[in-house]
Amino acid sequence: MADFLVIGSGLAGLSFALKAARHGHVRVLCKTTRAESNTAFAQGGIAAVWSTDDSAEAHVNDTLVAGAGLCRPDAVQQTVREAPERVRELIEQGVRFSQTDGEYSLHREGGHSARRILHADDLTGAELVRALLAAVEAEPNIELVEHQLAVDLVTENSLARRHGRAPVEPDRVFGAYVLDVPSGKVRVESARVVALCTGGAGKVYLYTSNPDVASGDGIAMAWRAGARIANMEFVQFHPTILFHPHAKSFLVSEALRGEGGVLRLSSGEAFMGRYDPRKELAPRDIVARAIDAELKRRGDDCVYLDMTHLDRSTIEAKFPNIDKRCRELGIDMAVAPIPVVPAAHYFCGGVQTDLHGESSVHNLFALGECACTGLHGANRLASNSLLEAVVFADHAARVAVSRLPEAPPPGDIPDWDPGRAVDSDEQVVITQTWDEIRRFMWNYVGIVRTSKRLFRARARIDLVKDEVRDYYWDFKLTAPLLELRNLADVASLVVESAVRRKESRGLHYSLDFPAEDPRWVRDTVLRRRW
């Protein structure tokens, strides 16, 4: 048994683990290898007021404006005010942010009124993971276990249902059932405190910037455990993913537009001025919808991001990773524009938490992209996500540590019962169903929605969930089957949330309800009822 069970090894999980380890034993479960997470793919950086030309008030205002009326002001204030301290902590832990002439280099991205993005070239996420993994591996109180996929949370109420007892409020978490992927065995992982740090769910869409691990595992597990899930209709589509047959999910950072990049049609026309006076520096939801509208209007496959105003030496200095990848594919951004399209990128909704990252289930914390803390509202401001992860990990660790004296060891948790499940000889069923979910989510629940499409998606996901449920109980668990089950639950949550919101706000845009409606300045909260 661990004092703290951390599910996920991205920035949120590693940050929480390092602080909790000062007070107890921490077990971190890595879905694949310890270095693979959504964090590792983050290019842009982490937002914090760092310059005398900037202010916390400006950062707060930019966040509130981007969030389209749904941010929790106290979550925004907490995150912005604590940002510089958390960034200094990362530097102390060995993170090497880019510098120019001895000063930290600051990028500006869409929606920001000042340069406040600290970055490590255009590989910030990889640098964060490198530094924090080194710190974690040097900590004797932290155990990292690779190739572990959580199946379901174990809670007081889930055990009560087994024994025919009445549920209690609030429920409490006792641990999780976990699949050891190499052996195919499911075991019990009991803990006094559980932190879900499982990242996002971009793989629920056909086109995404996310790695393959982003299948919404934490959100789906929390939903099945009865935790409150909020604002799943707000899915951020990154405006600029490289459009190339050999460049799967490669993100072209918003920082390029911050350095003067211009979006153009195949004719060479710059079009963003027709959609927003901020042009390329408008928030992501506006830029993504503008690109989507132009592609549908013209029937083109992509638009182009023009960086030819920068010389080669500047490009190599500022964007070495993006430049390297583009040149490998025959694209020299110093002389030709980059073909780009929007793709699913970031979930602003997730497991609803308080200001300390705790869910509605006692001692179950949700941190990072799987959480809905109230910071992002209806649309995330660029580079606030890495910041959110470290700020809420800090708060969660403090509260979790304070709970140890009052959190008794979990009682006897029954071993996993596979029933009469057998090995599957039909993996094609999983592949086909996964592909079907991703396609109808892209076509029916994408950047622009209609009620008719949403109702079609709802009818289809209900059928798919029935099929997945039958398959789940008939066959032994595998990683692809668990991911499919989680994706089906996440897709259902997105669809249901989108159906309920009868307006357009932030990342949720409906042709049937194209205007914001003040009656909908509230969270969309879903909770499974037993």
C-alpha positions in Angstrom: 0.0 0.0 0.0 1.2 3.5 -0.8 0.4 6.7 1.2 -0.1 8.5 -2.2 -1.0 6.8 -5.5 -0.3 9.0 -8.5 -1.8 7.9 -11.8 0.2 9.6 -14.6 3.7 10.9 -15.0 3.3 14.3 -16.6 4.1 17.6 -15.1 1.1 17.5 -12.6 1.9 14.0 -11.4 5.6 14.5 -11.0 5.2 17.9 -9.3 2.6 16.4 -6.8 4.9 13.3 -6.2 7.9 15.4 -5.4 6.1 17.4 -2.7 4.1 14.5 -1.2 7.3 12.4 -1.0 8.6 14.6 1.8 5.8 13.1 4.0 5.1 9.6 2.8 5.6 6.9 0.3 4.5 7.7 -3.3 3.8 5.3 -6.1 3.6 6.8 -9.6 2.0 4.6 -12.2 3.2 5.3 -15.8 0.8 4.3 -18.6 3.7 3.4 -20.9 7.3 4.7 -20.3 7.9 7.3 -17.6 8.8 10.0 -20.1 5.7 9.7 -22.3 2.9 12.1 -21.4 1.0 15.0 -22.8 3.5 17.3 -21.1 6.4 15.9 -23.1 4.7 17.2 -26.3 4.1 20.8 -25.1 6.0 23.2 -27.2 5.0 26.7 -26.3 5.8 27.2 -22.6 4.5 28.3 -19.2 2.8 31.6 -18.6 3.9 33.8 -15.7 4.4 37.5 -15.0 8.1 37.8 -15.2 8.8 41.3 -16.7 8.4 44.7 -15.2 6.4 45.6 -18.3 3.8 43.1 -17.3 1.4 42.8 -14.3 -0.7 40.1 -12.5 -3.7 42.2 -13.2 -3.1 42.0 -17.0 -2.5 38.2 -16.9 -5.7 37.8 -14.9 -7.7 39.9 -17.3 -6.3 38.1 -20.4 -7.3 34.8 -18.8 -10.8 36.0 -18.0 -11.3 37.4 -21.5 -10.2 34.2 -23.1 -12.5 32.1 -20.7 -15.6 33.9 -22.1 -17.3 34.4 -18.8 -16.9 30.9 -17.3 -13.6 31.2 -15.4 -13.7 31.0 -11.6 -12.2 34.3 -10.6 -10.7 32.8 -7.4 -9.0 30.1 -9.4 -7.6 32.6 -11.9 -6.3 34.9 -9.1 -4.7 32.0 -7.3 -3.0 30.6 -10.4 -1.7 34.0 -11.6 -0.5 35.2 -8.2 1.4 32.0 -7.5 2.9 31.7 -11.0 6.3 33.3 -10.5 7.0 31.3 -7.3 6.1 28.0 -9.0 8.3 28.9 -12.0 11.2 29.7 -9.7 10.7 26.3 -8.1 10.9 24.6 -11.5 14.2 26.5 -12.1 15.5 25.3 -8.8 14.5 21.7 -9.8 16.8 22.0 -12.8 14.5 23.2 -15.6 16.6 25.2 -18.1 14.4 27.9 -19.7 15.8 29.7 -22.7 17.8 32.9 -22.1 19.0 35.7 -24.2 22.0 37.8 -22.9 21.5 36.3 -19.4 17.8 37.2 -19.3 15.0 34.7 -19.7 13.5 34.8 -23.2 9.8 35.6 -23.1 7.4 34.6 -25.9 4.0 36.2 -26.6 1.1 34.0 -27.7 -2.5 34.5 -28.8 -4.8 36.2 -26.2 -1.8 37.5 -24.1 -1.3 41.3 -23.8 2.4 41.0 -23.0 5.4 38.7 -23.4 5.1 36.3 -20.5 5.8 32.8 -21.8 8.9 31.2 -20.4 10.0 28.4 -22.7 12.8 26.0 -23.5 13.2 26.7 -27.2 10.2 25.0 -28.7 10.5 21.9 -26.6 9.4 23.2 -23.2 7.4 20.1 -22.2 10.3 17.7 -22.9 12.6 19.9 -20.8 10.1 19.9 -17.9 9.8 16.2 -18.0 13.6 15.7 -18.2 14.3 17.9 -15.1 11.4 16.6 -13.0 12.1 12.9 -13.8 15.7 13.4 -12.7 14.4 14.9 -9.4 11.9 12.1 -8.9 14.4 9.3 -9.7 16.7 10.8 -7.0 13.9 10.7 -4.4 13.9 7.4 -2.4 10.3 7.9 -1.3 9.0 7.8 -4.9 8.5 4.5 -6.8 7.9 4.8 -10.6 6.2 1.8 -12.2 6.0 1.7 -16.0 3.4 0.1 -18.3 0.6 0.3 -15.7 -2.9 1.2 -16.8 -5.6 1.9 -14.2 -8.9 0.1 -14.8 -11.2 1.6 -12.2 -11.1 3.5 -8.9 -12.0 1.7 -5.7 -14.2 3.8 -3.5 -16.2 3.3 -0.3 -19.4 3.3 -2.3 -18.1 0.8 -5.0 -17.4 -1.6 -2.1 -20.7 -0.9 -0.5 -22.6 -1.8 -3.7 -20.8 -5.1 -3.8 -22.1 -5.9 -0.3 -25.6 -4.4 -0.8 -25.0 -1.4 1.6 -26.4 2.1 1.1 -24.1 4.7 -0.4 -22.5 7.4 1.7 -21.9 11.1 1.0 -19.2 12.2 0.4 -17.7 9.0 -1.1 -14.0 8.2 -0.3 -11.4 6.7 -2.6 -9.4 3.7 -1.4 -7.2 3.0 -4.4 -7.6 1.5 -7.9 -7.5 -1.7 -9.9 -4.5 -1.6 -12.2 -3.6 -3.6 -15.3 0.0 -4.6 -15.5 0.3 -4.4 -19.2 3.2 -6.8 -19.8 1.7 -9.7 -17.8 -2.0 -8.9 -18.5 -2.8 -9.3 -14.7 -5.0 -6.9 -12.8 -4.0 -6.2 -9.2 -5.2 -3.9 -6.4 -3.3 -0.7 -5.6 -4.6 0.6 -2.3 -3.7 4.1 -1.0 -4.8 6.7 1.5 -4.8 9.4 -1.3 -5.2 9.1 -5.1 -4.1 11.8 -7.6 -5.4 11.5 -11.1 -2.8 13.1 -13.4 -3.8 11.3 -16.6 -3.8 14.1 -19.1 -6.4 14.8 -21.8 -8.5 12.9 -24.2 -7.5 14.2 -27.7 -7.6 10.7 -29.1 -11.4 10.8 -29.0 -11.1 12.9 -32.2 -9.8 11.8 -35.6 -7.3 14.6 -35.8 -5.4 15.6 -32.7 -2.1 17.1 -31.6 -2.1 14.6 -28.7 0.0 11.5 -28.3 -1.6 8.0 -28.4 -1.8 7.9 -24.5 -4.4 10.7 -24.4 -7.5 8.5 -24.1 -9.2 10.3 -21.2 -8.5 7.5 -18.7 -8.7 9.7 -15.6 -11.9 11.5 -16.6 -13.6 8.2 -17.5 -12.6 6.5 -14.3 -13.7 9.4 -12.1 -17.0 9.5 -14.0 -17.6 5.8 -13.4 -16.7 6.3 -9.7 -19.4 9.0 -9.3 -17.3 12.1 -9.3 -18.6 15.3 -10.7 -17.5 16.1 -14.3 -17.8 19.6 -15.6 -17.7 21.5 -18.9 -16.8 18.7 -21.3 -18.3 20.5 -24.2 -15.3 22.9 -24.3 -12.7 21.2 -26.4 -9.9 23.4 -27.7 -8.8 22.8 -31.2 -5.3 24.0 -31.9 -5.4 26.1 -35.0 -2.1 25.0 -36.4 -1.2 21.3 -36.7 1.3 20.5 -39.5 -0.6 19.2 -42.6 1.6 16.5 -44.0 1.0 12.8 -44.6 4.2 11.9 -42.7 3.7 14.3 -39.8 1.3 12.7 -37.4 0.0 15.0 -34.7 2.9 17.5 -35.1 2.0 20.8 -33.5 3.2 24.1 -34.9 3.4 26.3 -31.8 1.3 29.4 -31.3 4.6 31.2 -30.5 5.1 31.4 -34.3 2.1 33.6 -34.6 3.4 35.5 -31.6 6.5 36.3 -33.6 4.5 37.7 -36.5 3.4 34.7 -38.4 0.5 35.3 -40.9 -2.2 32.9 -41.8 -2.8 32.8 -45.6 -5.1 31.0 -48.0 -3.6 29.0 -50.9 -4.1 32.2 -53.0 -1.7 34.1 -50.6 -4.5 36.2 -49.1 -4.2 36.9 -45.4 -7.7 36.3 -44.0 -7.7 36.7 -40.2 -8.5 40.4 -40.3 -12.0 39.5 -41.6 -12.7 37.5 -38.4 -11.1 39.5 -35.6 -9.2 42.8 -35.2 -6.4 40.9 -33.3 -5.9 38.8 -36.4 -3.4 36.0 -35.8 -3.1 36.9 -32.1 -6.8 36.3 -31.4 -7.6 33.5 -28.9 -7.4 29.9 -30.3 -11.1 29.3 -30.5 -11.5 32.3 -32.9 -8.5 31.4 -35.0 -9.6 27.7 -35.3 -13.1 28.6 -36.3 -11.8 31.1 -38.9 -9.6 28.4 -40.5 -12.4 25.9 -40.4 -14.8 28.4 -42.1 -12.3 29.1 -44.8 -11.6 25.4 -45.5 -15.3 24.7 -45.7 -16.0 27.8 -47.9 -13.2 27.0 -50.4 -13.0 23.2 -50.2 -9.2 23.4 -49.5 -7.3 20.9 -47.4 -5.3 23.4 -45.4 -4.2 27.0 -44.9 -0.7 28.3 -44.7 1.3 29.9 -41.9 3.8 32.4 -43.4 7.0 32.9 -41.4 9.1 34.2 -44.4 9.5 37.6 -42.7 12.1 35.9 -40.4 15.5 35.0 -41.7 17.0 31.6 -41.4 19.2 32.3 -38.4 16.3 33.8 -36.4 14.1 30.8 -37.2 16.9 28.3 -36.1 17.4 30.2 -32.9 13.8 30.6 -31.9 12.2 27.4 -33.2 14.8 24.8 -33.7 12.6 21.7 -33.2 9.8 22.9 -35.5 12.3 24.1 -38.1 14.1 20.7 -37.9 10.9 18.7 -38.4 9.7 20.9 -41.2 13.0 20.7 -43.1 12.9 16.9 -42.7 9.6 17.0 -44.6 11.0 19.3 -47.3 9.4 22.5 -45.9 11.8 25.5 -45.4 9.7 28.0 -43.4 12.3 30.7 -44.2 11.3 30.7 -47.8 7.9 29.0 -48.0 4.8 29.0 -45.8 3.9 26.0 -43.6 0.7 24.0 -44.4 -1.5 23.8 -41.3 -5.0 22.6 -40.2 -6.8 22.7 -36.8 -6.9 19.6 -34.6 -8.2 18.6 -31.2 -5.7 19.8 -28.6 -6.9 20.5 -25.1 -9.9 19.8 -22.8 -11.0 22.7 -20.7 -13.5 20.4 -18.9 -12.8 17.4 -16.8 -13.1 16.2 -13.2 -14.5 19.1 -11.3 -12.3 20.2 -8.4 -12.0 22.8 -5.7 -9.2 25.3 -5.4 -6.9 22.5 -3.9 -7.5 20.1 -6.8 -9.8 17.8 -4.8 -12.8 16.2 -6.6 -16.2 15.5 -5.1 -14.9 12.1 -3.9 -12.9 12.5 -0.7 -9.1 12.2 -1.0 -9.4 11.9 -4.8 -7.5 14.7 -6.5 -7.4 15.5 -10.2 -4.6 17.6 -11.5 -3.5 18.8 -15.0 -5.7 18.4 -18.1 -8.0 15.8 -16.6 -9.2 18.4 -14.1 -11.7 21.2 -14.4 -10.4 23.7 -11.8 -12.2 26.7 -13.2 -9.1 28.4 -14.5 -9.8 28.0 -18.2 -13.5 28.6 -18.3 -14.9 28.2 -21.8 -11.5 28.6 -23.6 -7.9 28.1 -22.4 -5.5 31.0 -22.7 -2.3 29.7 -24.3 0.4 28.4 -22.0 -1.8 28.5 -18.9 -2.0 24.7 -18.8 1.5 23.9 -17.6 1.1 26.7 -15.0 -2.2 25.2 -13.8 -0.5 21.8 -13.4 2.2 23.1 -11.0 0.0 25.5 -9.0 -2.7 23.0 -8.3 -0.2 20.2 -7.7 1.3 22.4 -4.9 -2.1 23.0 -3.3 -3.1 19.4 -3.7 0.1 18.1 -2.1 -0.4 20.3 0.9 -4.0 19.2 1.5 -3.2 15.5 0.8 -0.4 15.5 3.3 -2.7 17.0 6.0 -5.1 14.1 5.4 -2.7 11.3 6.2 -3.4 11.3 10.0 -7.2 11.1 9.4 -7.0 8.7 6.4 -7.0 5.1 7.8 -5.5 2.4 5.7 -8.2 1.0 3.3 -9.9 -2.1 4.4 -9.8 -5.4 2.5 -10.3 -4.7 -1.2 -11.4 -7.8 -3.1 -9.1 -9.1 -5.8 -10.0 -8.5 -9.4 -12.6 -11.0 -10.6 -12.2 -11.7 -14.3 -15.4 -13.8 -14.3 -15.6 -16.0 -17.4 -13.7 -13.7 -19.6 -11.5 -15.3 -22.3 -8.7 -14.1 -24.6 -10.0 -12.2 -27.5 -9.3 -13.3 -31.1 -11.1 -10.2 -32.5 -8.9 -7.2 -31.9 -10.2 -5.8 -35.2 -13.5 -5.0 -33.3 -11.5 -2.7 -31.0 -9.8 -1.0 -33.9 -13.0 -0.6 -35.9 -15.0 0.8 -32.9 -12.2 3.2 -31.9 -12.0 4.5 -35.5 -15.8 4.9 -35.6 -15.9 7.0 -32.4 -13.2 9.3 -33.6 -14.8 9.8 -37.0 -18.3 10.7 -35.8 -16.9 12.9 -33.0 -14.9 14.8 -35.6 -17.8 15.1 -38.0 -20.6 15.7 -35.5 -19.0 17.2 -32.4 -16.2 19.2 -33.9 -15.2 22.9 -34.1 -18.7 24.0 -35.3 -21.8 22.0 -34.1 -25.5 21.7 -34.8 -28.2 20.2 -32.7 -29.0 17.7 -35.4 -25.4 16.4 -35.6 -25.2 16.3 -31.8 -28.4 14.1 -31.5 -26.9 11.8 -34.2 -23.7 11.5 -32.2 -25.7 10.8 -29.0 -27.7 8.0 -30.6 -24.5 6.5 -32.0 -22.4 6.7 -28.8 -25.2 5.0 -26.9 -25.1 2.0 -29.2 -21.3 2.0 -29.2 -21.2 2.0 -25.4 -23.5 -1.0 -25.3 -21.2 -2.9 -27.7 -18.1 -1.9 -25.7 -19.8 -3.0 -22.4 -20.5 -6.5 -23.8 -17.0 -6.8 -25.2 -15.5 -5.6 -21.9 -17.1 -8.4 -19.8 -16.7 -11.1 -22.4 -12.9 -10.8 -22.9 -9.8 -10.4 -20.8 -8.5 -6.9 -20.3 -5.9 -5.4 -22.6 -4.7 -1.8 -22.9 -6.5 -1.2 -26.2 -9.8 -2.5 -24.7 -9.5 -0.3 -21.6 -8.6 2.8 -23.8 -11.7 2.1 -26.0 -13.9 1.9 -23.0 -12.6 5.2 -21.6 -12.9 6.9 -25.0 -16.5 5.8 -25.3 -17.3 7.3 -21.9 -15.5 10.5 -22.7 -17.2 10.8 -26.0 -20.6 10.4 -24.3 -19.7 13.1 -21.8 -18.7 15.6 -24.5 -21.8 14.9 -26.5 -24.2 15.2 -23.5 -22.6 18.4 -22.3 -22.7 19.9 -25.8 -26.4 19.0 -26.2 -27.3 20.7 -22.9 -25.6 24.0 -23.6 -28.1 26.1 -25.7 -25.8 28.9 -26.7 -22.4 29.5 -28.3 -19.6 30.4 -25.8 -15.8 30.0 -26.1 -15.0 26.7 -27.6 -18.6 25.5 -27.9 -20.0 27.0 -31.1 -23.5 26.0 -32.3 -25.1 27.1 -35.6 -28.5 26.7 -33.9 -27.6 28.9 -31.0 -24.9 31.3 -32.4 -25.0 33.9 -29.6 -23.9 33.9 -26.0 -26.8 33.8 -23.6 -26.3 35.2 -20.1 -28.6 32.4 -18.7 -25.8 29.9 -19.5 -23.1 31.6 -17.5 -22.8 28.4 -15.4 -20.9 25.1 -15.5 -22.3 22.1 -17.2 -22.0 19.5 -14.5 -22.6 15.7 -15.0 -22.6 13.0 -12.4 -23.3 9.4 -12.7 -26.3 8.3 -10.6 -26.4 4.8 -9.2 
